[in-house]
Amino acid sequence: MPRKIAAGNWKMNGTAADLDQIKALASAHPSPSVEILICPPATLVAHMADAAGPIKVGGQDCHAEPSGAHTGDIAAPMLAAAGATAVIVGHSERRTDHAETDAIVQAKARAAHAAGLTAVICIGETLQEREAGTTLSVIDTQLSGSVPEGASDSNTVIAYEPLWAIGTGKVPTLDQIAEVHAHIRAKHTDLAILYGGSVKGSNATEIFGVPHVNGALVGGASLKANDFSPIVTALENA
Protein backbone atom coordinates (compact mmCIF):
# COMPACT_ATOMS: atom_id res chain seq x y z
CA MET A 1 0.00 0.00 0.00
CA PRO A 2 1.31 3.51 -0.80
CA ARG A 3 2.12 5.62 2.21
CA LYS A 4 -0.42 8.10 3.58
CA ILE A 5 0.75 11.70 3.66
CA ALA A 6 -0.80 14.89 5.02
CA ALA A 7 1.34 17.59 3.40
CA GLY A 8 1.15 21.33 3.92
CA ASN A 9 2.50 23.98 1.55
CA TRP A 10 2.96 27.27 3.35
CA LYS A 11 3.81 29.05 0.08
CA MET A 12 5.15 32.59 0.69
CA ASN A 13 3.92 32.76 4.27
CA GLY A 14 5.55 32.43 7.66
CA THR A 15 8.37 33.74 9.83
CA ALA A 16 10.11 32.34 12.88
CA ALA A 17 7.16 33.49 15.00
CA ASP A 18 4.98 30.93 13.20
CA LEU A 19 7.05 27.96 14.37
CA ASP A 20 4.69 27.81 17.34
CA GLN A 21 2.14 26.36 14.91
CA ILE A 22 4.45 23.45 14.14
CA LYS A 23 5.06 22.85 17.82
CA ALA A 24 1.30 22.83 18.41
CA LEU A 25 0.77 20.41 15.53
CA ALA A 26 3.49 18.12 16.85
CA SER A 27 1.93 18.25 20.30
CA ALA A 28 -1.46 17.28 18.85
CA HIS A 29 0.07 14.37 16.89
CA PRO A 30 3.07 13.15 18.90
CA SER A 31 2.97 9.68 17.31
CA PRO A 32 1.14 10.08 14.01
CA SER A 33 0.07 6.98 12.11
CA VAL A 34 0.47 8.86 8.82
CA GLU A 35 3.31 10.95 7.47
CA ILE A 36 2.95 14.66 8.20
CA LEU A 37 4.99 16.93 5.93
CA ILE A 38 5.15 20.72 6.10
CA CYS A 39 6.88 22.72 3.37
CA PRO A 40 7.65 26.25 4.61
CA PRO A 41 9.58 29.00 2.84
CA ALA A 42 13.28 28.18 2.46
CA THR A 43 14.14 30.68 5.22
CA LEU A 44 12.36 28.43 7.74
CA VAL A 45 13.41 24.93 6.67
CA ALA A 46 16.32 24.54 9.10
CA HIS A 47 14.48 26.23 11.98
CA MET A 48 11.39 24.10 11.42
CA ALA A 49 13.39 20.90 11.16
CA ASP A 50 14.79 21.61 14.63
CA ALA A 51 11.33 22.23 16.10
CA ALA A 52 9.18 19.74 14.19
CA GLY A 53 9.50 16.60 16.30
CA PRO A 54 7.61 13.83 14.43
CA ILE A 55 6.70 16.16 11.56
CA LYS A 56 8.78 16.01 8.39
CA VAL A 57 9.91 19.18 6.68
CA GLY A 58 10.27 19.86 2.96
CA GLY A 59 11.15 22.59 0.52
CA GLN A 60 8.78 24.26 -1.92
CA ASP A 61 11.10 24.10 -4.92
CA CYS A 62 14.66 23.28 -5.90
CA HIS A 63 16.99 23.95 -8.81
CA ALA A 64 17.87 21.15 -11.19
CA GLU A 65 21.60 21.68 -10.58
CA PRO A 66 23.31 20.80 -7.28
CA SER A 67 25.26 24.09 -7.23
CA GLY A 68 26.33 26.93 -9.47
CA ALA A 69 25.73 30.52 -10.54
CA HIS A 70 21.98 30.59 -9.97
CA THR A 71 21.33 33.61 -7.77
CA GLY A 72 18.29 33.26 -5.56
CA ASP A 73 17.76 29.55 -6.25
CA ILE A 74 17.96 26.70 -3.75
CA ALA A 75 19.68 23.42 -4.57
CA ALA A 76 18.28 20.10 -3.43
CA PRO A 77 21.44 19.21 -1.45
CA MET A 78 21.07 22.51 0.42
CA LEU A 79 17.53 21.55 1.46
CA ALA A 80 18.71 18.12 2.57
CA ALA A 81 21.54 19.68 4.60
CA ALA A 82 19.01 21.99 6.27
CA GLY A 83 16.95 19.02 7.45
CA ALA A 84 14.42 18.62 4.64
CA THR A 85 13.28 15.15 3.59
CA ALA A 86 11.19 16.20 0.59
CA VAL A 87 10.64 18.99 -1.92
CA ILE A 88 7.64 20.07 -3.98
CA VAL A 89 8.37 20.35 -7.71
CA GLY A 90 6.12 21.48 -10.53
CA HIS A 91 3.54 23.25 -8.42
CA SER A 92 1.07 25.03 -10.69
CA GLU A 93 2.20 28.39 -9.35
CA ARG A 94 5.76 27.57 -10.45
CA ARG A 95 4.56 26.24 -13.81
CA THR A 96 2.44 29.37 -14.38
CA ASP A 97 4.46 32.16 -12.77
CA HIS A 98 7.90 30.87 -13.83
CA ALA A 99 6.99 29.08 -17.07
CA GLU A 100 8.25 25.73 -15.81
CA THR A 101 7.84 22.96 -18.37
CA ASP A 102 7.42 19.25 -17.73
CA ALA A 103 11.08 18.80 -18.69
CA ILE A 104 12.18 21.32 -16.07
CA VAL A 105 10.00 19.63 -13.45
CA GLN A 106 11.45 16.23 -14.31
CA ALA A 107 15.00 17.60 -14.01
CA LYS A 108 14.16 19.02 -10.59
CA ALA A 109 12.67 15.69 -9.52
CA ARG A 110 15.88 13.93 -10.57
CA ALA A 111 17.87 16.47 -8.55
CA ALA A 112 15.68 15.77 -5.53
CA HIS A 113 16.27 12.03 -5.88
CA ALA A 114 20.02 12.55 -6.20
CA ALA A 115 19.98 14.52 -2.93
CA GLY A 116 18.00 11.82 -1.13
CA LEU A 117 14.78 13.82 -1.07
CA THR A 118 11.26 12.72 -1.91
CA ALA A 119 9.99 14.63 -4.94
CA VAL A 120 6.36 15.71 -4.58
CA ILE A 121 5.47 16.18 -8.24
CA CYS A 122 2.40 18.35 -8.87
CA ILE A 123 0.11 17.94 -11.85
CA GLY A 124 -3.33 19.24 -12.73
CA GLU A 125 -5.56 20.78 -15.37
CA THR A 126 -6.89 24.30 -15.85
CA LEU A 127 -10.59 25.10 -15.84
CA GLN A 128 -10.48 25.51 -19.62
CA GLU A 129 -8.96 22.05 -20.02
CA ARG A 130 -11.53 20.55 -17.66
CA GLU A 131 -14.41 22.15 -19.56
CA ALA A 132 -12.92 21.02 -22.89
CA GLY A 133 -12.89 17.42 -21.68
CA THR A 134 -9.11 17.05 -22.01
CA THR A 135 -8.28 16.53 -18.34
CA LEU A 136 -6.99 12.96 -18.67
CA SER A 137 -4.86 13.71 -21.72
CA VAL A 138 -3.35 16.70 -19.89
CA ILE A 139 -2.62 14.46 -16.92
CA ASP A 140 -1.00 11.87 -19.20
CA THR A 141 1.26 14.49 -20.76
CA GLN A 142 2.30 15.89 -17.40
CA LEU A 143 2.97 12.44 -15.93
CA SER A 144 5.05 11.24 -18.86
CA GLY A 145 7.02 14.48 -18.99
CA SER A 146 7.46 15.17 -15.28
CA VAL A 147 8.04 11.82 -13.57
CA PRO A 148 11.62 10.58 -14.00
CA GLU A 149 12.77 7.01 -14.42
CA GLY A 150 13.47 5.33 -11.11
CA ALA A 151 10.46 6.89 -9.41
CA SER A 152 9.24 4.72 -6.53
CA ASP A 153 7.16 4.99 -3.38
CA SER A 154 10.33 5.75 -1.44
CA ASN A 155 11.33 8.79 -3.48
CA THR A 156 8.28 10.11 -5.36
CA VAL A 157 4.78 11.33 -4.56
CA ILE A 158 2.22 12.56 -7.09
CA ALA A 159 0.00 15.47 -6.10
CA TYR A 160 -3.07 16.02 -8.27
CA GLU A 161 -4.17 19.63 -7.95
CA PRO A 162 -6.76 20.91 -10.43
CA LEU A 163 -5.66 24.49 -10.94
CA TRP A 164 -9.20 25.83 -10.75
CA ALA A 165 -9.62 24.44 -7.22
CA ILE A 166 -6.43 25.78 -5.62
CA GLY A 167 -7.33 28.46 -3.10
CA THR A 168 -10.70 29.14 -4.72
CA GLY A 169 -12.98 27.20 -2.41
CA LYS A 170 -14.14 25.18 -5.42
CA VAL A 171 -13.77 21.43 -5.06
CA PRO A 172 -14.26 18.85 -7.84
CA THR A 173 -16.96 16.29 -7.29
CA LEU A 174 -15.88 13.07 -5.64
CA ASP A 175 -16.46 11.32 -8.96
CA GLN A 176 -14.12 13.75 -10.73
CA ILE A 177 -11.42 13.21 -8.11
CA ALA A 178 -11.92 9.45 -8.31
CA GLU A 179 -11.61 9.44 -12.11
CA VAL A 180 -8.28 11.25 -12.14
CA HIS A 181 -6.79 9.34 -9.21
CA ALA A 182 -7.77 6.01 -10.76
CA HIS A 183 -6.19 7.13 -14.03
CA ILE A 184 -2.94 8.02 -12.26
CA ARG A 185 -3.00 4.78 -10.27
CA ALA A 186 -3.23 2.74 -13.44
CA LYS A 187 0.07 4.25 -14.56
CA HIS A 188 1.86 4.42 -11.20
CA THR A 189 0.69 1.51 -9.10
CA ASP A 190 3.00 2.02 -6.14
CA LEU A 191 3.20 5.81 -5.69
CA ALA A 192 1.26 7.77 -3.11
CA ILE A 193 -1.24 10.06 -4.85
CA LEU A 194 -2.29 13.18 -2.96
CA TYR A 195 -5.24 15.42 -3.74
CA GLY A 196 -4.86 19.18 -3.43
CA GLY A 197 -7.27 22.04 -3.91
CA SER A 198 -9.35 23.66 -1.14
CA VAL A 199 -8.97 20.72 1.26
CA LYS A 200 -10.08 21.54 4.80
CA GLY A 201 -11.25 19.77 7.91
CA SER A 202 -14.88 19.90 6.83
CA ASN A 203 -14.35 17.98 3.58
CA ALA A 204 -11.23 15.91 4.28
CA THR A 205 -13.07 12.78 5.44
CA GLU A 206 -15.12 12.44 2.25
CA ILE A 207 -12.11 13.20 0.03
CA PHE A 208 -9.99 10.60 1.80
CA GLY A 209 -12.77 8.09 1.25
CA VAL A 210 -12.23 8.29 -2.51
CA PRO A 211 -10.28 5.29 -3.86
CA HIS A 212 -6.58 5.93 -4.52
CA VAL A 213 -6.50 9.18 -2.54
CA ASN A 214 -3.56 8.61 -0.21
CA GLY A 215 -3.54 12.02 1.40
CA ALA A 216 -3.59 15.71 0.61
CA LEU A 217 -1.37 18.63 -0.32
CA VAL A 218 -2.92 21.53 1.57
CA GLY A 219 -2.30 25.24 1.18
CA GLY A 220 -3.95 27.83 3.41
CA ALA A 221 -5.42 25.33 5.86
CA SER A 222 -1.90 24.12 6.74
CA LEU A 223 -0.80 27.47 8.19
CA LYS A 224 -2.57 27.01 11.51
CA ALA A 225 -2.36 23.88 13.65
CA ASN A 226 -6.05 24.10 14.54
CA ASP A 227 -6.97 24.03 10.85
CA PHE A 228 -4.51 21.35 9.73
CA SER A 229 -4.87 18.95 12.66
CA PRO A 230 -8.41 17.83 11.68
CA ILE A 231 -7.10 16.99 8.20
CA VAL A 232 -4.36 14.84 9.71
CA THR A 233 -6.92 13.11 11.96
CA ALA A 234 -9.23 12.47 9.01
CA LEU A 235 -6.37 10.80 7.12
CA GLU A 236 -5.43 8.72 10.15
CA ASN A 237 -9.02 7.49 10.32
CA ALA A 238 -9.40 6.88 6.58
ZISULCOR-V845371 format. One record per residue. N is the residue number from 1. RES is the residue in one letter. SS is DSSP state (H for helix, E for strand, - for the rest). Layout:
N,RES,SS
N,RES,SS
This chain:
1,M,-
2,P,-
3,R,-
4,K,-
5,I,E
6,A,E
7,A,E
8,G,E
9,N,E
10,W,-
11,K,-
12,M,-
13,N,-
14,G,-
15,T,-
16,A,H
17,A,H
18,D,H
19,L,H
20,D,H
21,Q,H
22,I,H
23,K,H
24,A,H
25,L,H
26,A,H
27,S,H
28,A,H
29,H,-
30,P,-
31,S,-
32,P,-
33,S,-
34,V,-
35,E,E
36,I,E
37,L,E
38,I,E
39,C,E
40,P,-
41,P,-
42,A,H
43,T,H
44,L,H
45,V,H
46,A,H
47,H,H
48,M,H
49,A,H
50,D,H
51,A,H
52,A,-
53,G,-
54,P,-
55,I,-
56,K,E
57,V,E
58,G,E
59,G,E
60,Q,-
61,D,-
62,C,-
63,H,E
64,A,-
65,E,-
66,P,-
67,S,-
68,G,-
69,A,-
70,H,-
71,T,-
72,G,-
73,D,-
74,I,-
75,A,E
76,A,H
77,P,H
78,M,H
79,L,H
80,A,H
81,A,H
82,A,-
83,G,-
84,A,-
85,T,-
86,A,E
87,V,E
88,I,E
89,V,E
90,G,-
91,H,-
92,S,H
93,E,H
94,R,H
95,R,H
96,T,H
97,D,H
98,H,-
99,A,-
100,E,-
101,T,-
102,D,H
103,A,H
104,I,H
105,V,H
106,Q,H
107,A,H
108,K,H
109,A,H
110,R,H
111,A,H
112,A,H
113,H,H
114,A,H
115,A,-
116,G,-
117,L,-
118,T,E
119,A,E
120,V,E
121,I,E
122,C,E
123,I,E
124,G,-
125,E,-
126,T,-
127,L,H
128,Q,H
129,E,H
130,R,H
131,E,H
132,A,-
133,G,-
134,T,-
135,T,H
136,L,H
137,S,H
138,V,H
139,I,H
140,D,H
141,T,H
142,Q,H
143,L,H
144,S,H
145,G,H
146,S,H
147,V,-
148,P,-
149,E,-
150,G,-
151,A,-
152,S,-
153,D,-
154,S,-
155,N,-
156,T,E
157,V,E
158,I,E
159,A,E
160,Y,E
161,E,E
162,P,-
163,L,H
164,W,H
165,A,H
166,I,-
167,G,-
168,T,-
169,G,-
170,K,-
171,V,-
172,P,-
173,T,-
174,L,H
175,D,H
176,Q,H
177,I,H
178,A,H
179,E,H
180,V,H
181,H,H
182,A,H
183,H,H
184,I,H
185,R,H
186,A,H
187,K,H
188,H,-
189,T,-
190,D,-
191,L,-
192,A,E
193,I,E
194,L,E
195,Y,E
196,G,E
197,G,-
198,S,-
199,V,-
200,K,-
201,G,-
202,S,-
203,N,-
204,A,H
205,T,H
206,E,H
207,I,H
208,F,H
209,G,-
210,V,-
211,P,-
212,H,-
213,V,-
214,N,-
215,G,E
216,A,E
217,L,E
218,V,E
219,G,-
220,G,H
221,A,H
222,S,H
223,L,-
224,K,-
225,A,H
226,N,H
227,D,H
228,F,H
229,S,H
230,P,H
231,I,H
232,V,H
233,T,H
234,A,H
235,L,H
236,E,H
237,N,H
238,A,-
